[in-house]
C-alpha cells in the first residue's frame, strides 16, 4: 500500500530552523530512553532563545502533513502518549534525525510483539503439513559482512518504546547494482489494524559485524556496531491486508506480513548506494517453487527474546512445510526454528527459478514458545509493493 502524504526532511528542517532547535534527540532522550519523546520524527525540547512565532503558511503545511499544531507549546512538541500515537500515525513520516540511533540506543531496543499463533492453528483449514520438529538456531559466522552481507537490523520507535526487527538488502529493478531497497515484515513498519506507521525507522546492515557479546557492546563506538552506517527509511510500503487486518495474536494478516523500505544514508555517505556499500543484494522471487520442490530454506535474523539478546545473527535451515491459517488466504511457508522475536522480518533464502539464491519469504509468525516460524509466500501483492517502491525512486 502507498502510505499517504509523506513529509520530507526538508519540511522538518524548515520547521526546526524556525524554532532554533537542532534536528537531533532532545534532552534526556539519548542513551536508550525506552519511551518515545519525538512526535512525527521531530525532536523534543524548546527553542534555544524562547518561543518563536511560526508563520501561518508553515503551520498550514505542517497541518496538511499530519502534524497537530495544538501540540505546539512554547516551541516544543509535547511527548506523545500511546493514544496520540495510535490516533495520529496514519501518515508515513520519517525525517532523518542525525545521531538518534547511537550504539546504546540500538543495543537497548526491544523486539516488537511478533504476531503469534496457536501451534495447532490451520490444521483443518486449507493445506497444512504436520508441525515441523524444532531446528536449533545456529550463530551466523562472523564477520557477518562475509557470511550474511545482506542481513541487518531495523530500528524504530512505537508507542511502547524503541524496538527492533531484522531485514535484508534486496535488488532494485530500476537501479541495477545500486539498490537502496530493504525487505522486512509489515509488522516492523506498521502496527496493523490497531495502529499506524512507526517512527524513526532506520536500517543497520551487518549490525555488530564481529559478533561480539552484548557486554562488549556497551559504550562501543558507532563504527563497531554499525560499520556500514545507519540508513534511514525515506519511504515504506506494506500491504493493504496487513494495514486492514494485521494484529499481534491469532495470525491475522500474517500471509500478507511483508514490507519494502527505501533507504538513504544518515550523513550523506560516500555517494554509494546501499548495495554498493555492502557489496551485494538479493533478488526477490515472487514465483518460488512449490513447497514439495524446495529442498531447504535458510532464515536469518537477530532474535532478541530469551534465550537470545538481539546482538548476534542466527540462522535456521529446514525443508519447508505449508501452513494455512484461513481457507481464503494464501498458504504460508513454515520451517522448524528456535529463533524468537527480533528475528521478525529476516529474509528466507532458497534457490530461485534461475537456480540462484533468492529471497522467497520473511519471518512473520511463530508460536508463543519458539519451535517453528512461518512466513508469507510472496505473490502479486508483494510484487506490487516491490515494484511500486522501485518505480517511485526511478530517475
C-alpha positions as CSV (number, residue, x, y, z in Angstrom):
1,X,0.0,0.0,0.0
2,X,1.2,3.5,-0.8
3,X,1.5,5.5,2.5
4,X,-0.4,8.8,2.1
5,X,1.1,12.3,2.3
6,X,4.8,11.7,3.3
7,X,6.6,14.6,5.0
8,X,10.1,15.3,3.7
9,X,13.2,16.0,5.8
10,X,13.2,19.5,4.1
11,X,9.9,20.4,5.8
12,X,11.3,19.1,9.0
13,X,14.4,21.2,8.7
14,X,12.4,24.3,7.9
15,X,10.2,23.9,11.0
16,X,13.2,23.2,13.2
17,X,15.1,26.2,11.8
18,X,12.2,28.5,12.8
19,X,12.3,27.2,16.3
20,X,16.1,27.3,16.6
21,X,16.0,23.6,17.6
22,X,18.6,21.1,16.4
23,X,17.4,18.2,14.3
24,X,18.6,15.6,16.9
25,X,17.3,13.9,20.0
26,X,16.1,16.1,22.8
27,X,17.4,16.3,26.4
28,X,17.1,13.0,28.2
29,X,16.5,11.0,25.0
30,X,20.0,9.7,24.3
31,X,21.2,6.5,25.8
32,X,18.3,4.3,25.1
33,X,15.3,6.0,26.6
34,X,12.6,3.4,26.3
35,X,9.8,5.8,25.8
36,X,9.4,7.8,22.6
37,X,10.0,11.5,23.1
38,X,9.6,12.6,19.5
39,X,6.4,13.5,17.7
40,X,6.2,12.6,14.0
41,X,10.0,12.4,13.9
42,X,10.6,15.9,15.3
43,X,12.8,16.2,18.4
44,X,11.5,17.3,21.7
45,X,12.9,20.3,23.6
46,X,12.2,24.0,23.4
47,X,13.8,26.7,21.3
48,X,17.2,27.9,22.4
49,X,16.0,31.6,22.6
50,X,12.5,31.1,23.7
51,X,9.3,30.7,21.7
52,X,9.4,31.7,18.1
53,X,6.3,32.7,16.1
54,X,5.7,30.2,13.3
55,X,4.4,31.6,10.0
56,X,0.8,30.6,9.3
57,X,1.9,29.2,5.9
58,X,4.3,26.7,7.6
59,X,1.6,25.9,10.1
60,X,-0.8,25.1,7.3
61,X,1.8,22.9,5.6
62,X,2.6,21.0,8.8
63,X,-1.1,20.5,9.5
64,X,-1.6,19.3,5.9
65,X,1.0,16.6,6.5
66,X,-0.5,15.3,9.7
67,X,1.1,17.5,12.5
68,X,-1.3,18.6,15.2
69,X,-0.4,22.3,15.8
70,X,-2.3,22.2,19.1
71,X,0.6,20.1,20.5
72,X,3.0,23.0,19.9
73,X,3.7,24.7,23.2
74,X,6.4,27.3,23.6
75,X,8.3,25.9,20.6
76,X,8.3,22.3,21.7
77,X,6.3,19.2,20.8
78,X,4.7,17.6,23.8
79,X,5.6,13.9,24.3
80,X,3.2,11.6,22.6
81,X,1.4,9.0,24.7
82,X,0.0,5.8,23.2
83,X,-3.4,7.2,22.4
84,X,-1.7,10.1,20.5
85,X,0.4,7.7,18.5
86,X,-2.4,5.4,17.5
87,X,-4.6,8.3,16.5
88,X,-2.0,10.3,14.6
89,X,0.3,7.8,13.0
90,X,-1.8,7.5,9.8
91,X,0.9,9.0,7.6
92,X,4.4,7.8,6.9
93,X,6.6,10.5,8.5
94,X,10.3,9.6,8.9
95,X,12.8,12.6,8.5
96,X,16.4,11.9,9.4
97,X,17.5,12.7,12.9
98,X,21.2,12.7,12.9
99,X,22.7,10.5,15.7
100,X,19.4,9.4,17.1
101,X,20.3,5.7,16.9
102,X,23.5,5.7,18.9
103,X,25.1,2.3,19.9
104,X,23.5,2.2,23.3
105,X,20.0,3.0,22.0
106,X,20.4,0.3,19.3
107,X,21.5,-2.2,21.9
108,X,18.6,-1.5,24.3
109,X,15.9,-1.6,21.6
110,X,13.4,-4.4,22.3
111,X,11.7,-6.8,19.9
112,X,8.2,-5.9,19.0
113,X,5.3,-8.2,19.8
114,X,5.7,-10.6,16.9
115,X,2.3,-11.8,15.7
116,X,1.7,-15.2,17.4
117,X,-0.5,-18.1,16.5
118,X,-1.7,-21.2,18.3
119,X,0.6,-24.1,17.3
120,X,-2.4,-26.1,16.1
121,X,-3.9,-23.3,14.1
122,X,-4.7,-24.1,10.5
123,X,-4.7,-27.9,10.8
124,X,-8.2,-28.2,9.5
125,X,-8.1,-25.2,7.1
126,X,-6.6,-25.3,3.6
127,X,-3.4,-27.2,3.2
128,X,-1.3,-27.6,6.4
129,X,1.5,-30.0,6.8
130,X,2.5,-31.6,10.2
131,X,4.2,-29.3,12.7
132,X,7.9,-29.4,12.0
133,X,10.4,-30.5,14.5
134,X,12.3,-27.7,16.1
135,X,15.6,-26.8,14.4
136,X,18.2,-25.2,16.8
137,X,19.2,-21.8,15.5
138,X,23.0,-21.6,14.8
139,X,25.1,-18.5,15.2
140,X,26.0,-16.9,11.8
141,X,29.7,-16.9,11.1
142,X,31.4,-13.6,11.8
143,X,32.2,-11.2,10.3
144,X,28.7,-11.0,9.1
145,X,29.7,-9.0,6.1
146,X,31.4,-12.1,4.8
147,X,28.7,-14.7,5.7
148,X,25.4,-12.8,5.6
149,X,26.2,-9.5,3.9
150,X,22.6,-8.6,3.0
151,X,21.3,-9.0,6.5
152,X,20.9,-6.4,9.2
153,X,18.6,-4.9,11.8
154,X,15.7,-2.4,11.5
155,X,15.2,0.0,14.4
156,X,12.1,2.0,15.0
157,X,10.1,3.8,17.7
158,X,6.5,2.9,18.5
159,X,4.0,3.6,21.4
160,X,5.8,1.0,23.5
161,X,9.3,2.5,23.0
162,X,12.3,1.7,20.8
163,X,12.0,-1.7,19.0
164,X,14.0,-3.8,16.6
165,X,13.4,-6.3,13.7
166,X,15.6,-8.0,11.1
167,X,15.8,-7.2,7.4
168,X,17.5,-7.9,4.1
169,X,19.1,-5.8,1.3
170,X,17.3,-6.7,-2.0
171,X,17.9,-5.7,-5.6
172,X,16.2,-2.7,-7.2
173,X,15.0,-3.3,-10.8
174,X,15.2,0.4,-11.5
175,X,18.8,0.7,-10.3
176,X,20.8,-2.5,-11.2
177,X,23.8,-2.8,-8.9
178,X,22.8,0.3,-7.0
179,X,19.8,-0.7,-4.8
180,X,18.7,1.2,-1.8
181,X,15.8,-1.2,-1.1
182,X,15.4,-3.3,2.0
183,X,12.9,-6.2,2.7
184,X,11.3,-6.8,6.1
185,X,8.0,-7.7,7.8
186,X,4.9,-5.5,7.7
187,X,4.6,-5.5,11.4
188,X,8.1,-3.9,11.6
189,X,6.9,-0.7,10.0
190,X,3.1,-0.6,10.7
191,X,1.1,-1.7,13.7
192,X,-1.7,-3.1,11.6
193,X,-5.4,-2.8,12.3
194,X,-4.9,-1.3,15.8
195,X,-2.4,1.4,14.9
196,X,-0.4,3.3,12.3
197,X,3.1,3.8,10.9
198,X,6.1,3.5,13.3
199,X,8.6,6.4,13.5
200,X,12.4,6.9,13.2
201,X,12.8,3.7,11.0
202,X,16.4,3.0,10.2
203,X,18.3,0.0,8.9
204,X,21.8,-1.1,10.0
205,X,23.5,-3.6,7.7
206,X,25.8,-6.2,9.3
207,X,24.9,-4.9,12.8
208,X,27.7,-5.9,15.3
209,X,29.7,-7.3,12.4
210,X,32.2,-9.0,14.6
211,X,29.5,-10.9,16.5
212,X,30.7,-9.5,19.9
213,X,28.7,-10.4,23.1
214,X,26.4,-7.7,24.5
215,X,28.7,-6.9,27.4
216,X,31.4,-5.8,24.9
217,X,28.9,-3.5,23.0
218,X,28.1,-1.3,26.0
219,X,29.8,2.0,25.2
220,X,31.2,0.7,21.9
221,X,31.8,3.3,19.2
222,X,29.2,3.6,16.5
223,X,31.6,2.3,13.8
224,X,31.9,-1.0,15.6
225,X,28.1,-1.5,15.9
226,X,27.2,0.0,12.5
227,X,30.3,-0.5,10.4
228,X,28.4,0.2,7.1
229,X,26.4,3.1,8.5
230,X,22.9,3.9,9.6
231,X,20.4,4.1,6.7
232,X,17.1,5.9,7.2
233,X,13.9,4.8,5.5
234,X,12.7,7.7,3.4
235,X,9.8,5.5,2.2
236,X,8.0,2.4,3.3
237,X,5.1,0.3,1.9
238,X,3.3,-2.7,3.2
239,X,0.2,-4.5,2.1
240,X,-3.4,-3.2,2.3
241,X,-4.2,-6.5,4.0
242,X,-1.7,-6.0,6.8
243,X,-2.9,-2.5,7.5
244,X,-6.6,-3.6,7.5
245,X,-6.3,-6.8,9.5
246,X,-2.9,-7.2,11.0
247,X,-2.7,-7.9,14.7
248,X,-0.5,-9.2,17.5
249,X,-2.3,-12.5,18.0
250,X,-4.1,-15.2,16.0
251,X,-2.0,-14.8,12.9
252,X,-4.4,-12.1,11.5
253,X,-2.8,-10.6,8.3
254,X,0.2,-12.8,8.5
255,X,0.0,-14.1,4.9
256,X,0.5,-10.5,3.8
257,X,3.0,-9.5,6.5
258,X,5.8,-8.1,4.3
259,X,7.1,-4.6,3.6
260,X,9.7,-2.8,1.5
261,X,11.8,0.1,2.6
262,X,13.7,2.6,0.5
263,X,16.7,4.0,2.5
264,X,19.2,6.8,2.4
265,X,22.4,7.2,4.4
266,X,22.1,9.3,7.6
267,X,25.0,11.6,6.8
268,X,25.1,11.5,3.0
269,X,27.8,8.8,3.0
270,X,30.2,8.4,0.1
271,X,27.6,8.7,-2.6
272,X,27.4,4.9,-2.9
273,X,24.2,3.0,-2.8
274,X,23.4,0.5,0.0
275,X,24.0,-2.3,-2.4
276,X,27.4,-0.9,-3.4
277,X,28.2,-0.2,0.3
278,X,27.6,-3.8,1.5
279,X,28.7,-5.3,-1.8
280,X,25.6,-7.3,-2.8
281,X,21.8,-7.5,-2.8
282,X,19.4,-10.4,-3.1
283,X,16.9,-10.8,-5.9
284,X,13.3,-11.4,-4.8
285,X,11.5,-14.5,-6.1
286,X,7.7,-14.0,-6.5
287,X,7.2,-17.4,-8.2
288,X,9.1,-19.6,-5.9
289,X,8.8,-23.4,-6.4
290,X,6.0,-25.2,-4.6
291,X,6.8,-26.5,-1.2
292,X,7.4,-30.1,-2.2
293,X,10.0,-29.0,-4.7
294,X,12.1,-26.9,-2.2
295,X,14.8,-28.9,-0.6
296,X,15.6,-26.3,2.1
297,X,15.2,-22.7,3.2
298,X,17.5,-20.7,5.3
299,X,16.1,-18.0,7.6
300,X,18.4,-15.3,9.0
301,X,17.7,-12.9,11.8
302,X,18.7,-11.2,15.1
303,X,16.5,-12.9,17.7
304,X,16.1,-10.7,20.8
305,X,13.7,-12.6,23.1
306,X,15.1,-15.1,25.6
307,X,17.3,-17.0,25.4
308,X,18.8,-14.6,22.8
309,X,19.7,-11.0,23.4
310,X,19.4,-9.5,19.9
311,X,23.0,-8.6,19.4
312,X,24.0,-11.6,17.2
313,X,22.8,-13.0,13.9
314,X,21.5,-16.6,13.8
315,X,20.2,-18.9,11.1
316,X,17.9,-21.9,10.7
317,X,17.8,-24.2,7.7
318,X,15.0,-26.6,7.1
319,X,12.8,-28.1,4.4
320,X,9.6,-26.1,4.5
321,X,6.1,-27.2,5.0
322,X,2.8,-25.5,4.5
323,X,0.6,-23.6,7.0
324,X,-2.9,-22.4,6.1
325,X,-4.5,-20.1,8.7
326,X,-7.7,-19.4,6.8
327,X,-9.2,-21.1,3.8
328,X,-9.4,-17.9,1.8
329,X,-5.8,-16.8,2.5
330,X,-2.6,-17.8,0.7
331,X,-0.7,-20.8,2.3
332,X,2.4,-19.8,4.2
333,X,5.8,-21.4,4.4
334,X,6.7,-23.0,7.7
335,X,10.1,-24.3,9.0
336,X,11.4,-25.6,12.3
337,X,13.4,-22.9,14.1
338,X,14.1,-21.8,17.6
339,X,14.7,-18.1,16.8
340,X,12.5,-15.8,18.8
341,X,11.1,-12.2,18.4
342,X,13.5,-9.8,16.9
343,X,14.1,-12.2,14.1
344,X,10.9,-10.9,12.5
345,X,11.4,-9.5,9.0
346,X,14.6,-11.5,8.5
347,X,14.9,-13.0,5.0
348,X,14.2,-16.6,4.0
349,X,16.6,-17.7,1.2
350,X,16.0,-20.6,-1.2
351,X,17.0,-21.4,-4.8
352,X,15.0,-19.3,-7.2
353,X,13.7,-20.3,-10.6
354,X,17.0,-19.4,-12.2
355,X,18.9,-21.8,-9.9
356,X,20.5,-19.0,-7.8
357,X,19.8,-17.9,-4.2
358,X,16.8,-15.5,-3.8
359,X,14.7,-14.1,-1.1
360,X,11.4,-16.0,-1.1
361,X,9.8,-15.0,2.3
362,X,10.4,-13.3,5.6
363,X,9.8,-14.3,9.2
364,X,6.3,-13.3,10.3
365,X,4.8,-15.5,13.0
366,X,5.5,-18.3,15.4
367,X,4.0,-20.0,18.4
368,X,4.4,-18.4,21.9
369,X,7.1,-21.0,22.7
370,X,9.7,-21.0,20.0
371,X,9.9,-24.1,17.8
372,X,8.9,-23.0,14.3
373,X,8.5,-19.9,12.2
374,X,6.1,-19.1,9.3
375,X,6.5,-16.6,6.5
376,X,4.3,-15.4,3.7
377,X,4.6,-16.9,0.2
378,X,5.3,-13.9,-1.9
379,X,2.8,-13.3,-4.7
380,X,1.1,-10.5,-6.7
381,X,0.5,-8.2,-3.7
382,X,4.2,-8.4,-2.6
383,X,5.4,-7.8,-6.2
384,X,3.1,-4.8,-6.5
385,X,4.7,-3.2,-3.4
386,X,8.2,-4.1,-4.5
387,X,7.6,-2.6,-8.0
388,X,5.9,0.5,-6.6
389,X,8.9,1.4,-4.3
390,X,11.3,0.8,-7.2
391,X,9.3,2.9,-9.5
392,X,8.9,5.7,-7.0
393,X,12.6,6.3,-6.9
394,X,13.3,5.7,-10.6
395,X,15.1,8.6,-12.2
